[in-house]
Amino acid sequence: MNEQATTRPDDPVRGAPSPDVLLTAEVFDGEPGCIAQARALADRFLTRLVAEWLAVLGEHTRSDLMLAVSELITNADRYSHGPYMLELEGNAQRISVTVYDSSTALPVLYSPDPARLGGHGMEIVVALCDRVTAERVPVGKRIRAEFELST
């Protein structure tokens, strides 16, 4: 992906999210179990979003978001040399999953190839969500996957 790459160029540019959002974040150090901990954080976040914000999750939204979290955290764990942070932000209209890590190398988005071993993480994330951006930031890079919710 290039800097500030967008997966769906035909989508209109989205405005800034509402300042009224549910937000949670956690830093992980790469120890065994981090991916499961990140998924548990995402599950608690979705439960709160539904209960407190009356968000309506589509039939596959929870599983799609959990898989995106798994893939993004796996990539951060595999390719960065330091702690990484998972940030979840949402309201009744959208959810964003953001991962910050210490590597400045932006992810590579390969063409689909079922014969290729590995390198499918970002391909999966792009297929699951409505928008993906990747950009360098002072700490390394930030990858954000956005999910639009039904209203």
Phi and psi restraints in degrees (value plus and minus 20) as a CYANA .aco file:
   2 ASN   PHI    -114.0   -74.0
   2 ASN   PSI     156.6   196.6
   3 GLU   PHI     -79.8   -39.8
   3 GLU   PSI     113.5   153.5
   4 GLN   PHI      33.8    73.8
   4 GLN   PSI      21.6    61.6
   5 ALA   PHI     -93.2   -53.2
   5 ALA   PSI     126.0   166.0
   6 THR   PHI    -142.0  -102.0
   6 THR   PSI     117.6   157.6
   7 THR   PHI    -100.9   -60.9
   7 THR   PSI     -47.7    -7.7
   8 ARG   PHI    -140.3  -100.3
   8 ARG   PSI      62.1   102.1
   9 PRO   PHI     -84.1   -44.1
   9 PRO   PSI     -37.8     2.2
  10 ASP   PHI    -101.1   -61.1
  10 ASP   PSI     -30.8     9.2
  11 ASP   PHI     -95.0   -55.0
  11 ASP   PSI     123.8   163.8
  12 PRO   PHI     -86.5   -46.5
  12 PRO   PSI     131.9   171.9
  13 VAL   PHI     -85.9   -45.9
  13 VAL   PSI     109.9   149.9
  14 ARG   PHI    -102.3   -62.3
  14 ARG   PSI     124.7   164.7
  15 GLY   PHI     -94.6   -54.6
  15 GLY   PSI     155.5   195.5
  16 ALA   PHI     -85.0   -45.0
  16 ALA   PSI     123.6   163.6
  17 PRO   PHI     -83.6   -43.6
  17 PRO   PSI     135.3   175.3
  18 SER   PHI     -77.8   -37.8
  18 SER   PSI     123.5   163.5
  19 PRO   PHI     -87.8   -47.8
  19 PRO   PSI     -35.9     4.1
  20 ASP   PHI    -112.9   -72.9
  20 ASP   PSI      70.9   110.9
  21 VAL   PHI    -156.3  -116.3
  21 VAL   PSI     137.8   177.8
  22 LEU   PHI    -107.2   -67.2
  22 LEU   PSI     111.2   151.2
  23 LEU   PHI    -155.1  -115.1
  23 LEU   PSI     114.9   154.9
  24 THR   PHI    -164.8  -124.8
  24 THR   PSI     130.6   170.6
  25 ALA   PHI    -172.1  -132.1
  25 ALA   PSI     133.7   173.7
  26 GLU   PHI    -171.0  -131.0
  26 GLU   PSI     124.1   164.1
  27 VAL   PHI    -118.7   -78.7
  27 VAL   PSI     117.6   157.6
  28 PHE   PHI    -139.5   -99.5
  28 PHE   PSI     129.0   169.0
  29 ASP   PHI    -128.9   -88.9
  29 ASP   PSI     -16.8    23.2
  30 GLY   PHI      69.5   109.5
  30 GLY   PSI     -17.2    22.8
  31 GLU   PHI     -88.3   -48.3
  31 GLU   PSI     136.0   176.0
  32 PRO   PHI     -73.5   -33.5
  32 PRO   PSI     118.8   158.8
  33 GLY   PHI      77.6   117.6
  33 GLY   PSI     -24.5    15.5
  34 CYS   PHI     -82.3   -42.3
  34 CYS   PSI     -58.6   -18.6
  35 ILE   PHI     -85.9   -45.9
  35 ILE   PSI     -62.7   -22.7
  36 ALA   PHI     -84.0   -44.0
  36 ALA   PSI     -59.5   -19.5
  37 GLN   PHI     -85.1   -45.1
  37 GLN   PSI     -59.5   -19.5
  38 ALA   PHI     -85.2   -45.2
  38 ALA   PSI     -61.0   -21.0
  39 ARG   PHI     -85.1   -45.1
  39 ARG   PSI     -58.6   -18.6
  40 ALA   PHI     -85.0   -45.0
  40 ALA   PSI     -60.2   -20.2
  41 LEU   PHI     -80.9   -40.9
  41 LEU   PSI     -65.0   -25.0
  42 ALA   PHI     -83.8   -43.8
  42 ALA   PSI     -59.7   -19.7
  43 ASP   PHI     -83.8   -43.8
  43 ASP   PSI     -65.0   -25.0
  44 ARG   PHI     -82.9   -42.9
  44 ARG   PSI     -59.6   -19.6
  45 PHE   PHI     -81.2   -41.2
  45 PHE   PSI     -67.1   -27.1
  46 LEU   PHI     -83.8   -43.8
  46 LEU   PSI     -58.9   -18.9
  47 THR   PHI     -81.2   -41.2
  47 THR   PSI     -64.8   -24.8
  48 ARG   PHI     -85.5   -45.5
  48 ARG   PSI     -60.3   -20.3
  49 LEU   PHI     -81.8   -41.8
  49 LEU   PSI     -61.4   -21.4
  50 VAL   PHI     -88.1   -48.1
  50 VAL   PSI     -64.9   -24.9
  51 ALA   PHI     -92.4   -52.4
  51 ALA   PSI     -64.0   -24.0
  52 GLU   PHI    -112.2   -72.2
  52 GLU   PSI     -50.5   -10.5
  53 TRP   PHI    -129.2   -89.2
  53 TRP   PSI     -22.0    18.0
  54 LEU   PHI      36.7    76.7
  54 LEU   PSI      13.8    53.8
  55 ALA   PHI     -86.7   -46.7
  55 ALA   PSI     120.1   160.1
  56 VAL   PHI    -122.9   -82.9
  56 VAL   PSI      93.3   133.3
  57 LEU   PHI    -112.3   -72.3
  57 LEU   PSI     112.0   152.0
  58 GLY   PHI     -85.1   -45.1
  58 GLY   PSI     153.8   193.8
  59 GLU   PHI     -74.9   -34.9
  59 GLU   PSI     -56.5   -16.5
  60 HIS   PHI    -132.5   -92.5
  60 HIS   PSI     -17.1    22.9
  61 THR   PHI     -79.2   -39.2
  61 THR   PSI     -67.7   -27.7
  62 ARG   PHI     -80.5   -40.5
  62 ARG   PSI     -69.4   -29.4
  63 SER   PHI     -87.3   -47.3
  63 SER   PSI     -57.6   -17.6
  64 ASP   PHI     -83.7   -43.7
  64 ASP   PSI     -64.5   -24.5
  65 LEU   PHI     -86.7   -46.7
  65 LEU   PSI     -60.7   -20.7
  66 MET   PHI     -83.5   -43.5
  66 MET   PSI     -59.6   -19.6
  67 LEU   PHI     -87.5   -47.5
  67 LEU   PSI     -60.4   -20.4
  68 ALA   PHI     -81.5   -41.5
  68 ALA   PSI     -63.3   -23.3
  69 VAL   PHI     -78.9   -38.9
  69 VAL   PSI     -67.0   -27.0
  70 SER   PHI     -77.7   -37.7
  70 SER   PSI     -66.6   -26.6
  71 GLU   PHI     -87.1   -47.1
  71 GLU   PSI     -63.6   -23.6
  72 LEU   PHI     -87.7   -47.7
  72 LEU   PSI     -60.6   -20.6
  73 ILE   PHI     -89.6   -49.6
  73 ILE   PSI     -58.6   -18.6
  74 THR   PHI     -79.9   -39.9
  74 THR   PSI     -64.1   -24.1
  75 ASN   PHI     -83.3   -43.3
  75 ASN   PSI     -64.1   -24.1
  76 ALA   PHI     -81.8   -41.8
  76 ALA   PSI     -61.7   -21.7
  77 ASP   PHI     -84.7   -44.7
  77 ASP   PSI     -60.6   -20.6
  78 ARG   PHI     -96.7   -56.7
  78 ARG   PSI     -57.5   -17.5
  79 TYR   PHI    -129.4   -89.4
  79 TYR   PSI     -27.6    12.4
  80 SER   PHI    -126.2   -86.2
  80 SER   PSI     140.4   180.4
  81 HIS   PHI    -137.7   -97.7
  81 HIS   PSI      44.1    84.1
  82 GLY   PHI     147.0   187.0
  82 GLY   PSI    -194.9  -154.9
  83 PRO   PHI     -86.8   -46.8
  83 PRO   PSI     139.6   179.6
  84 TYR   PHI    -158.3  -118.3
  84 TYR   PSI     137.8   177.8
  85 MET   PHI    -143.4  -103.4
  85 MET   PSI     117.1   157.1
  86 LEU   PHI    -125.5   -85.5
  86 LEU   PSI     107.3   147.3
  87 GLU   PHI    -142.9  -102.9
  87 GLU   PSI     109.5   149.5
  88 LEU   PHI    -138.5   -98.5
  88 LEU   PSI     110.2   150.2
  89 GLU   PHI    -157.2  -117.2
  89 GLU   PSI     117.0   157.0
  90 GLY   PHI    -185.4  -145.4
  90 GLY   PSI     146.1   186.1
  91 ASN   PHI    -167.6  -127.6
  91 ASN   PSI    -184.6  -144.6
  92 ALA   PHI     -91.1   -51.1
  92 ALA   PSI     -32.6     7.4
  93 GLN   PHI    -122.4   -82.4
  93 GLN   PSI     -53.0   -13.0
  94 ARG   PHI    -175.8  -135.8
  94 ARG   PSI     139.7   179.7
  95 ILE   PHI    -150.8  -110.8
  95 ILE   PSI     118.3   158.3
  96 SER   PHI    -142.5  -102.5
  96 SER   PSI     119.6   159.6
  97 VAL   PHI    -133.7   -93.7
  97 VAL   PSI      97.6   137.6
  98 THR   PHI    -143.2  -103.2
  98 THR   PSI     113.2   153.2
  99 VAL   PHI    -141.8  -101.8
  99 VAL   PSI     106.5   146.5
 100 TYR   PHI    -126.2   -86.2
 100 TYR   PSI     114.9   154.9
 101 ASP   PHI    -161.9  -121.9
 101 ASP   PSI     152.9   192.9
 102 SER   PHI    -103.9   -63.9
 102 SER   PSI     -28.1    11.9
 103 SER   PHI    -103.3   -63.3
 103 SER   PSI     117.0   157.0
 104 THR   PHI    -110.3   -70.3
 104 THR   PSI     -25.7    14.3
 105 ALA   PHI     -93.2   -53.2
 105 ALA   PSI     101.6   141.6
 106 LEU   PHI     -96.5   -56.5
 106 LEU   PSI     130.4   170.4
 107 PRO   PHI     -85.5   -45.5
 107 PRO   PSI     131.9   171.9
 108 VAL   PHI    -119.8   -79.8
 108 VAL   PSI     110.7   150.7
 109 LEU   PHI    -126.2   -86.2
 109 LEU   PSI      86.0   126.0
 110 TYR   PHI    -103.7   -63.7
 110 TYR   PSI     137.0   177.0
 111 SER   PHI     -87.3   -47.3
 111 SER   PSI     126.6   166.6
 112 PRO   PHI     -76.9   -36.9
 112 PRO   PSI     111.7   151.7
 113 ASP   PHI    -173.1  -133.1
 113 ASP   PSI      79.1   119.1
 114 PRO   PHI     -82.6   -42.6
 114 PRO   PSI     -37.6     2.4
 115 ALA   PHI    -104.0   -64.0
 115 ALA   PSI     -34.6     5.4
 116 ARG   PHI     -94.1   -54.1
 116 ARG   PSI     113.9   153.9
 117 LEU   PHI    -109.4   -69.4
 117 LEU   PSI      99.5   139.5
 118 GLY   PHI      57.4    97.4
 118 GLY   PSI     156.5   196.5
 119 GLY   PHI      54.7    94.7
 119 GLY   PSI       1.3    41.3
 120 HIS   PHI    -120.9   -80.9
 120 HIS   PSI     -24.3    15.7
 121 GLY   PHI     -76.8   -36.8
 121 GLY   PSI     -74.7   -34.7
 122 MET   PHI     -88.8   -48.8
 122 MET   PSI     -52.4   -12.4
 123 GLU   PHI     -78.6   -38.6
 123 GLU   PSI     -62.9   -22.9
 124 ILE   PHI     -86.3   -46.3
 124 ILE   PSI     -66.9   -26.9
 125 VAL   PHI     -79.5   -39.5
 125 VAL   PSI     -65.2   -25.2
 126 VAL   PHI     -80.4   -40.4
 126 VAL   PSI     -59.6   -19.6
 127 ALA   PHI     -89.9   -49.9
 127 ALA   PSI     -48.2    -8.2
 128 LEU   PHI    -104.1   -64.1
 128 LEU   PSI     -54.1   -14.1
 129 CYS   PHI    -130.5   -90.5
 129 CYS   PSI     155.2   195.2
 130 ASP   PHI    -106.7   -66.7
 130 ASP   PSI     -43.6    -3.6
 131 ARG   PHI    -179.4  -139.4
 131 ARG   PSI     118.6   158.6
 132 VAL   PHI    -150.9  -110.9
 132 VAL   PSI     113.4   153.4
 133 THR   PHI    -148.1  -108.1
 133 THR   PSI     129.0   169.0
 134 ALA   PHI    -157.9  -117.9
 134 ALA   PSI     112.7   152.7
 135 GLU   PHI    -172.2  -132.2
 135 GLU   PSI     133.8   173.8
 136 ARG   PHI     -97.4   -57.4
 136 ARG   PSI     121.4   161.4
 137 VAL   PHI    -154.0  -114.0
 137 VAL   PSI     147.8   187.8
 138 PRO   PHI     -74.1   -34.1
 138 PRO   PSI     -50.0   -10.0
 139 VAL   PHI    -106.7   -66.7
 139 VAL   PSI     -30.0    10.0
 140 GLY   PHI     128.7   168.7
 140 GLY   PSI    -116.2   -76.2
 141 LYS   PHI    -165.8  -125.8
 141 LYS   PSI     142.0   182.0
 142 ARG   PHI    -150.1  -110.1
 142 ARG   PSI     109.1   149.1
 143 ILE   PHI    -139.0   -99.0
 143 ILE   PSI     106.7   146.7
 144 ARG   PHI    -143.1  -103.1
 144 ARG   PSI     108.5   148.5
 145 ALA   PHI    -133.2   -93.2
 145 ALA   PSI     107.6   147.6
 146 GLU   PHI    -133.5   -93.5
 146 GLU   PSI     119.5   159.5
 147 PHE   PHI    -141.7  -101.7
 147 PHE   PSI     103.1   143.1
 148 GLU   PHI    -105.3   -65.3
 148 GLU   PSI     115.3   155.3
 149 LEU   PHI    -121.8   -81.8
 149 LEU   PSI     130.9   170.9
 150 SER   PHI     -92.0   -52.0
 150 SER   PSI     127.6   167.6
